[in-house]
Amino acid sequence: MNIKEFLESQKNLVDDFDAQVLLAHVLEISRPQLIANLNTPLDLIQLDSATQLFAQLQAGTPLPYILGHWEFFGLDFEINEHVLIPRPETELLVEKAIAYLKNNSDKRNVIDVGTGSGIIAISIAKHIPDAKILATDISPKALQVAKQNATKHGVENQIEFIECDLLPKSQVTGQKSDDLRLLTCDLICANLPYIPTKTLQGLEIYGKEPTLALDGGEDGLGLYRKLFGIVSNNNANLNALFWLCEVEETQGSSSKKLAKEFFPNAKVNLHQDLSGRDRLIEIIL
């Protein structure tokens, strides 16, 4: 069986593009190379490997998890079932963060809340070499992936990874135990779980990607409400802060309202992604 015949055998079973990408992965060639060599025969080892991986794809395992990596912001990231699959919508947050830091050379201290595979922190670090980033996540398995990606992209010395619930507690002697390590923070980035629980349970991704990284509670804003509350209650520790928070497309107005409730003196802007959907709130304290 050659490449063309194998792909034909998968028609109506998996998406054509996914089939081409996955078979190229098996053969360790690029997709253009695959298409240019459709008459190349597959040996028994290649055929067996392809059959096993295509069975996973047909069973509903997302392609990026089978590949073990996925592209984001022009960089290749290692991923597994413990982290979300990077999505292009999140590139808007990274673009805004990099632009802010480039326009403010004195602002270099960043916190990435809920870092997952590390795509936000690492993308910022690659473009702002003197940025110092604190990246947090409640999942130790997600942080393991993030650390691997930081090393892969050579930015491990710019990023401190902390396992915690949203924000770390300060260990500075003389401060209250519930004070936060935000004294020198210039920018907070957050792409927290924002899908309402009932909505999530009806989506195709439910059970395929980690629920911990998707479920935003009853209205999808539960974790943002918690995060804003933590920071507003520790306001005495804060310097001027700039926030970028990714939200679900239906949450634009509700997330702006939530931010104003906790930070009444802040300027809150709403940005749309390339599809024209509400995607990002910008909070200037």
N, C-alpha and C positions, 0 to 999 in steps of 0.2 A: 504494500500500500504506500502510495506517495503522499506528499503534503496535501495536494489538491483533493485527493480521494478521502483523506481523513477529515478534512474540513467539511467536505460534502456530507460525510456521515453524521456530522454534528448539527447540520441545518435543522431548524425547527426545535432544537434541543437547547441551544445556548445562542446568545447574541453573536453575530458574525464578527464584530470587532473584538469582543472578549475572547472568542475562539482563536482569532489570529494572534492576539497578544499572549494568550496562555501557551499556544503551541510554539511561538517564538521563544518564550521563556524555557520551555522544555528543551528546545534545540540549542539554546544559548546563542541566539542570533537576534537581530533587530526585526521588527515587524516589516519594514521595507525589504530586508533581505529575504524574509519568508515569502513575501508576495512575488519577489523576483525569481524564486526557485520552487515554484509550485510542483514541478515534476520530479523533484528530488525524492527518492524513496526513503522511508523510515525503517530503521533496523528494529529488531525485536525489543531491545532495551528502550529505545525511544518510544516505540508504540505502547509498551507496557506502562511507562511513566506517564505518557499522555493520557492513556485510558484511565489511570487512577486519578489524575488531577482533574480531568474533565468530569469524572463521576462526582467529585466534590463540588464542582461548579454547578452541575445539574441538580445537586441536592440542596443548593441554596447558599453555600459558602461564598461570601463576597470575593470577587477576583483579587482585590489587593491583599487579602489575608492569605490566599493561596500563593501569590507571588512573594509575599513577605516584605514588600516595599511599595512605596507610592510617591509620586512627585508632588511637591508643593512649593510654590514660589521659586521655581527653577532649581530646586534642590531635591535630591532623592533621600527619602526617609525610610528607615526600617520600621515596620509595624507588625503587630500580631493581634490576636483576639482580645488583648487586655487594653487596647487603646482604640480611639475612634479612627476611622479612615479620614485622612485629610481631605478637605473640600475646598474648592476654589473660592467660595463665598468668604472664607476666613482671610483670604489674601487682602481684602479691603482693610481689615484691622491692621495687618502688618504694614501695608502701604502707608496708612495714616500714622502709625507709630514711627516708622523710619523718617517720614517727612517732618514730624514734630521734632525728633531728635536732631536731624540735620539742620533744622532752622533754629535750634536752641542748643548751641555748643556747650553751654554750661549745665545742661540737663543730661545726665548719663546714668542715673540710678533707676532701674526698671524692676517692677514686680510682675511676673506672669502667673496669674492665679488659675489653677487648674490646668497645668501645662500639658498633661497627656503625653503624647509622643515627643513633645518639645518643639513642635513646628514653629510656634510663635517666637519663643525665646531664641531659638537657634537661628531663625531667619533674621531677626533683629541683630543678633550678635555678628552674623556674617557681614551685614551691611554697615554696622556701626562698631568698628573694632575696639573702641575704647568704652563701650557700654558695659556696665556691671549689672547683671541680671540675677534676681532671686526668683526661682521657678518652683512653684508649690504644686502638690497633688496629694490627695488622700489615699491614692492607690500605690502601694510599693511596687507592684508589677508594672504599672505605667511609668513610674519614675525610673525603673531599670531600663526600659526602652528608651526613655528620654536621654539618659546618661550615655547609652550606646550611640545614640544619634549625635550628641554633642561631641563625643570623641571622634566619630566618623567625620564630622565637618570641622574638626580642629578648633572648637570654641569652648572646650570643657573648662578652661581657665577663666572664662568670662561669666560662667553661670554657676550659681550655687543652687543645688537641688535640695528641697526640704519636704519631707513627708509630714503633712499636717492637714487640718480641716480648714481650707481656704487660706488663712494667714497664720504665720508662726507667732508664737509668744516670745516676747523679748527676754533675753537672759541677762540683761544689763543689771548689775548690782545696784540696789537702791530704788529701782522702779517697781511698781506693783506687778504682781505675777501675771496680770491680765493685760499689761501694756503690750503694744505691738511694735515690731521692728520697722517703723515707717518714718523714722526721723529724717532720713536723707532720700526718701523716695520722690522721684520726679514724675514718674509715669506708671500707672497701673493698667495692665492689659488683662482682660478676662473673657474667656470663651467658655462659660459655664454651661452645664446642662440646662436647656431651656424649653424642652418639649413637655407640654402638660401630660401628666401621667395617663389619662384616658386616651388622649390623642396618640401617644406613643404606642399604646397597646394595640392600636389598629393599623400601625404602619408596618411596611414590609421589613424594615430594619430591626423591628422588635425581636429580640432573641438572637440576632445575628451580630450586632455590635454591643459593647458593654452597656447595660442599662444604667449603671452607675454614672456613666459619662453622658447620658441622654435625658434622664428623667429630671425635669425641673419642678416637680411637685404639682399641686392642683392647678395652678394657673401658669405654670412654666417659669415663674419668676421667684420661686422659693429661695434659691441659693443667692440670687442677686439681692433679695430683701435681707437675707442673713449677712451677706458681705457688706452692704451699705450700712447696716446696723452696727456691725463691729467697728467699722471705720469712724462713723459719726459719733459713736460713744467714746472714741479715743481721740477726739478732735484736737485735744491739746498737744498731741504728739506730731501733728502734721505740718509740713511745709506746704507751699503751693503745689497742688496736685493736678495732673491731667489724666483723665480716665478714657479708656476705649473699651466698650463692652459689646460683644456680639449678641444679638437677640434673634428670636424667631420672627419671621416676616410679618406676623399678625400682631406683634407686641410693641410696635414702634411707639404708639401714643401711650400705652400703659407703662412701658419701661421709662419713658420720659417723665411721666407723672410720678412714678416711684422714686426716681432719682431726685426730683424736686421736693418730695416729701422728706427725704433724709438730708438733702443739701439745698435748703430753700434759697440760699444766696448764690448758688452755682449757676453758670450758664450751661444749658443742656441743648445739644444739637443732635439731630437725627440724620443719618446718611443712608443712602440706598446703594445696593450692589449693582452690578452690571445689568442685571435683569430688571432693575427698577423697583426691587422689593426692599422694604425697610430692613436694615441688617445691622446697623451699628449706632450706638448712642455714644456721644462724646460729652464728657462732663469736665467742665473747667471750674476748679474751686478757687 
